[in-house]
Amino acid sequence: MKLPLKPAPGRTDADGRTPVETAIATLPVGLPAADLKREASRLCKEYLAEERALAQAALEAGGSGFACAEALSQAQDGVIRGLYALCVNRLHKSENRSTGERLAICATGGYGRGTMAPGSDVDILFLFPFKQTPWNESIAETMLYFLWDLGLKVGHATRSVEECIREAGKDLTIRTALLESRIIAGDLGLYHDLIVRFDRDVVRGTGASFVQAKLEERDQRLKKQGSSRYLVEPNVKEGKGGLRDLNTLFWITKYVYRFQDTSELVEQGVFTPAELALFRRCEDFLWRVRCMMHFNAGRAEDRLSFEMQRQVATKFRYRPHGGLSAVERFMKHYFLVAKDVGDLTAIVCAALEAREQKPRAMLDRMFGGFRRRRRALSGTRDFLIDHDRLTVASDDVFARDPVNLIRLFWHAAQNQFELHPDAKRLVTLSLRNIDGRLRADPEANRLFLDVLTSRSVNEIVLRRMHETGVLGRFIPDFGRIQSMMQFSSYHHY
């Protein structure tokens, strides 16, 4: 099994050690324990401050948001490895440790993914093989005091391998944290035992229930944050179309497909290369915004308030253009990314449905009822009915006849059908077929006017046309106002 262990690619020496690890390791021999702790804390504080300043400067110079989050995580790794080595080799040195006196320090949660915002919590697991020993307890306690002294917000757990497996089987939050875990320092074999047991005793055979639970968890979160992604002061982390939605996609696909790198999702057929690139662009943009917000606020701040919008737009050098102010252009970019996150969510849900990893009740709620199986749609060979949802008969229906891009929605309006996720996905991949010739086509215009004047379902179908990008392509003037906001405190959406 490939373990998620890799040295930081940032400022390291030939042995892969960060400057703070080297500095701690070379503290003078013979220093009293109190002086050792004081000097180690000073070195760590200076190192973290320097690394954060470098990360902020790179971000403000136009650098990657994901790279910034990785750099902050790698700096934290260096601190933990340096302090762990100090504890084991000098503060709590033991010449003849028993088999029970083994310890692994693991990153979990977002930190486990190898990304951190400037104000993020440091989530760690102290992992030991059996019951707690005085040596293990001393290491964990000293490490925590070090981290608290550095002013870090630490989320921590101390568990044996058996306790991890037992708790993960009962608690979804713990299971998700372990899903993202990686070892930072300590006994690699011990961590390997945990991963093998986690795959075998927790993950195996539970994909469908995990997906259902995470999607229900997402629904509850969005009820609190607001069900629309178009709030004028969105929450970049928890809001609809924010980082937590991307995290949810990561969690459910990793749980079902058991990949180590997101590039494997192309091999699994979940994403096309273009969709994977879109996933990474969305992730990078949202990390860029969130990190800049934390730097500006000097603390964890995830609500993109009006004042914060001005600050971030200025830092990112947005300029007024086309009747939009700088901050309105920035927010339009944000809302377009939030919409892309929604599109990616639909793609993943369709892939999980095909793999039968989504329970029927969840699919009914998200996509409509399941009453009849796949059948032909009367009067056309290009579209089918799949469990009462309209879908395409083949992958070339829009390339062969671009009018089908409008005809699909006409059939949906006429028969009051929901669209199948596969049909939506193919539509978004075929938008280049909507050009001047299609806009001038009499049949396409007749079908569109029928949808527009439908008295029963036109609002629903027009929303689907908008969400898939068809409406903005077919009516370019409408496309130009998509995600356009008015910078005004008098509006909520």
Secondary structure by P-SEA (a helix, b strand, c coil): ccccccccccccccccccaaaaaaaaccccccaaaaaaaaaaaaaaaaaaaaaaaaaaaaacccaaaaaaaaaaaaaaaaaaaaaaaacccccccccccccbbbbbbccccccccccccccbbbbbcccccccaaaaaaaaaaaaaaaaaccccbbbbbcaaaaaaaaaccaaaaaaaaacccccccaaaaaaaaaaaacccccccaaaaaaaaaaaaaaaaaaacccccccccccccccccaaaaaaaaaaaaaaacccccccccccccccaaaaaaaaaaaaaaaaaaaaaaaaaccccccccaaaaaaaaaaacccccccccaaaaaaaaaaaaaaaaaaaaaaaaaaaaaaccccaaaaaacccccccccccccccccbbbcccbbbbccccccccccaaaaaaaaaaaaacccccaaaaaaaaaccccccccccccaaaaaaaaaaaaccccaaaaaaaaaaaaaaaaacaaaaaacccccccccccc
